[in-house]
Amino acid sequence: GKVQLYIPPVFIDKSRKNEIYQGHWHVNKNVEISSNIQNLKSIMKFNGFGTYVKEDKSVVEGIFREGELDGPGRVIVSNGDLFKGIYQNGFLNDKGIFIDHVGNVYDGQFKLNTMDGYGEEIFVDKSSFKGEYKRNKKNGRGKFVWNDGSYYEGELLDNMLHGKGVHQWASGLRYEGDWYKG
């Protein structure tokens, strides 16, 4: 027999400057369908695998439940930033990857779309950081390694060297002690 290809319906929301969604839907059966519907999403929710191109040209792709990413997915922001991981009710939670438009890579834990927990960053100049994050900033303990071989290992506060730590320069100079917003 013949193999039939199923192509999910495409929705173009002209009221929101041509937002586009292609994928599966869940219909809200409590809403009466008439020719006066201004926004199809008021009666239908993205449900299942789909791709959503937003008004700002950001692309959201993955498993949707009740209109939100909920499962494996990725978001490509209009500036080129990429977020990929497991989403829960529209938020990147637990393990994920963030690649900014320059090429810096964060691989680690997220909480409500922010870097939160343990993570590793590799920067385009081959420098790196491994450690703790809170609210998208390096907070807690961690280790920077710069591309010249210098490193810092110790405590950080809001992306700054702060607290006890060791800084070893490539020249051999070394400082071990307390740092204050350095």
NORDAFEN-V947809 format. One record per pair of residues at least 6 apart in sequence whose C-alpha atoms are under 7 Angstrom apart, sorted by the first residue. I is the first residue (numbers start at 0). GAP is how many residues later the second one is. D is the distance in Angstrom with one decimal. If there is no record, write none. Layout:
# NORDAFEN-V947809
i = [I;I]
gap = [GAP;GAP]
d = [D;D]
This chain:
# NORDAFEN-V947809
i = [7;7;7;8;8;9;9;9;10;10;10;11;11;11;11;12;12;12;15;16;17;18;18;18;19;19;19;20;20;20;21;21;21;22;22;22;23;23;23;23;23;24;24;24;24;25;25;25;25;26;26;26;27;27;30;44;44;45;45;45;45;46;46;46;46;47;47;47;48;48;48;49;49;49;49;50;50;50;51;51;51;52;52;55;56;57;57;57;58;58;58;59;59;59;60;60;60;61;61;61;61;62;62;62;62;62;63;67;67;68;68;68;68;69;69;69;69;70;70;70;71;71;71;72;72;72;72;73;73;73;74;74;74;75;75;78;79;79;80;80;80;81;81;81;82;82;82;83;83;83;84;84;84;84;85;85;85;85;85;86;90;90;91;91;91;91;92;92;92;92;93;93;93;94;94;94;95;95;95;95;96;96;96;97;97;97;98;98;102;103;103;103;104;104;104;105;105;105;105;106;106;106;107;107;107;108;108;108;108;108;109;109;113;113;114;114;114;114;115;115;115;115;116;116;116;117;117;117;118;118;118;118;119;119;119;120;120;120;121;121;124;125;126;126;126;127;127;127;128;128;128;128;129;129;129;130;130;130;131;131;131;131;131;132;136;136;137;137;137;137;138;138;138;138;139;139;139;140;140;140;141;141;141;142;142;142;143;143;143;144;144;147;148;149;149;149;150;150;150;151;151;151;151;152;152;152;153;153;153;154;154;154;154;154;155;155;159;159;160;160;160;160;161;161;161;161;162;162;162;163;163;163;164;164;164;164;165;165;165;166;166;166;167;167]
gap = [14;15;16;13;14;11;12;13;9;10;11;6;7;8;9;6;7;26;39;38;37;34;35;36;32;33;34;30;31;32;28;29;30;26;27;28;22;23;24;25;26;19;20;21;22;18;19;20;21;16;17;18;15;16;12;21;22;18;19;20;21;17;18;19;20;15;16;17;13;14;15;11;12;13;14;9;10;11;7;8;9;6;7;22;21;18;19;20;16;17;18;14;15;16;12;13;14;7;10;11;12;6;7;8;9;10;6;21;22;18;19;20;21;17;18;19;20;15;16;17;13;14;15;11;12;13;14;9;10;11;7;8;9;6;7;22;20;21;18;19;20;16;17;18;14;15;16;12;13;14;7;10;11;12;6;7;8;9;10;6;21;22;18;19;20;21;17;18;19;20;15;16;17;13;14;15;11;12;13;14;9;10;11;7;8;9;6;7;21;18;19;20;16;17;18;13;14;15;16;12;13;14;10;11;12;6;7;8;9;10;6;7;21;22;18;19;20;21;17;18;19;20;15;16;17;13;14;15;11;12;13;14;9;10;11;7;8;9;6;7;22;21;18;19;20;16;17;18;13;14;15;16;12;13;14;10;11;12;6;7;8;9;10;6;21;22;18;19;20;21;17;18;19;20;15;16;17;13;14;15;11;12;13;9;10;11;7;8;9;6;7;22;21;18;19;20;16;17;18;13;14;15;16;12;13;14;10;11;12;6;7;8;9;10;6;7;21;22;18;19;20;21;17;18;19;20;15;16;17;13;14;15;11;12;13;14;9;10;11;7;8;9;6;7]
d = [6.2;5.0;6.0;5.9;6.3;5.7;4.4;7.0;5.6;5.2;6.4;5.5;5.6;4.6;6.7;5.2;6.5;6.9;6.5;6.0;6.6;5.7;4.9;5.1;5.7;5.0;6.7;5.6;4.2;6.2;5.5;5.3;6.5;5.8;3.9;6.3;6.0;5.3;5.3;6.3;6.3;6.1;5.5;4.6;4.7;5.5;5.1;6.2;5.5;6.0;4.5;6.5;5.1;5.8;6.2;5.2;4.6;5.7;6.4;5.9;4.3;4.7;4.6;5.8;6.3;5.1;5.0;6.4;5.4;4.4;6.1;5.8;5.7;6.5;6.9;5.8;4.4;6.7;5.7;5.0;6.2;4.6;6.4;6.4;5.4;5.6;4.5;4.6;5.7;5.1;6.6;6.0;4.5;6.5;5.6;5.4;6.4;6.5;5.8;4.0;6.3;5.7;5.7;5.5;6.1;6.2;5.3;5.7;4.7;5.8;6.7;6.1;4.6;4.8;4.6;5.3;6.1;5.1;5.0;6.3;5.7;4.5;6.2;5.9;5.8;6.2;6.6;5.5;4.2;6.4;5.7;5.1;6.5;4.6;6.5;6.6;6.9;4.7;5.8;4.3;4.7;5.6;5.1;6.3;5.8;4.6;6.7;5.6;5.2;6.5;6.5;6.2;4.2;6.3;5.9;6.3;6.9;6.7;6.7;5.7;5.1;5.4;6.2;6.5;5.8;4.7;4.9;4.7;5.8;6.5;5.0;5.1;6.4;5.5;4.5;6.1;6.0;5.7;6.1;6.5;5.6;4.5;6.5;5.8;5.1;6.6;4.5;6.4;5.9;5.9;4.4;5.4;5.4;5.3;6.4;6.8;5.6;4.3;6.7;5.7;5.3;6.4;5.9;3.8;6.1;6.1;5.6;5.2;5.8;6.0;4.9;6.8;5.7;5.3;6.0;6.5;6.0;4.5;4.8;4.5;5.8;6.4;5.4;5.1;6.4;5.5;4.6;6.2;5.9;5.7;6.3;7.0;5.7;4.3;6.5;5.4;5.1;6.4;4.5;6.7;6.7;5.7;5.6;4.3;4.8;5.7;5.3;6.5;7.0;5.5;4.4;6.4;5.5;5.4;6.8;5.8;3.8;6.2;6.0;5.7;5.4;5.8;6.1;5.0;5.3;5.5;6.3;6.5;5.7;4.6;5.0;4.7;5.6;6.6;5.4;5.3;6.6;5.4;4.4;6.1;5.9;5.7;6.4;5.6;4.3;6.5;5.4;5.2;6.5;4.4;6.7;6.3;5.5;5.5;4.4;4.7;5.8;5.3;6.6;6.9;5.5;4.3;6.3;5.6;5.3;6.6;5.8;3.9;6.2;6.3;5.7;5.2;5.7;6.0;4.8;6.7;5.3;5.4;6.0;6.8;5.7;4.8;4.6;4.7;5.0;6.2;5.2;5.0;6.4;5.5;4.5;6.2;5.8;5.7;6.3;6.9;5.7;4.3;6.5;5.7;5.3;6.4;4.5;6.6]
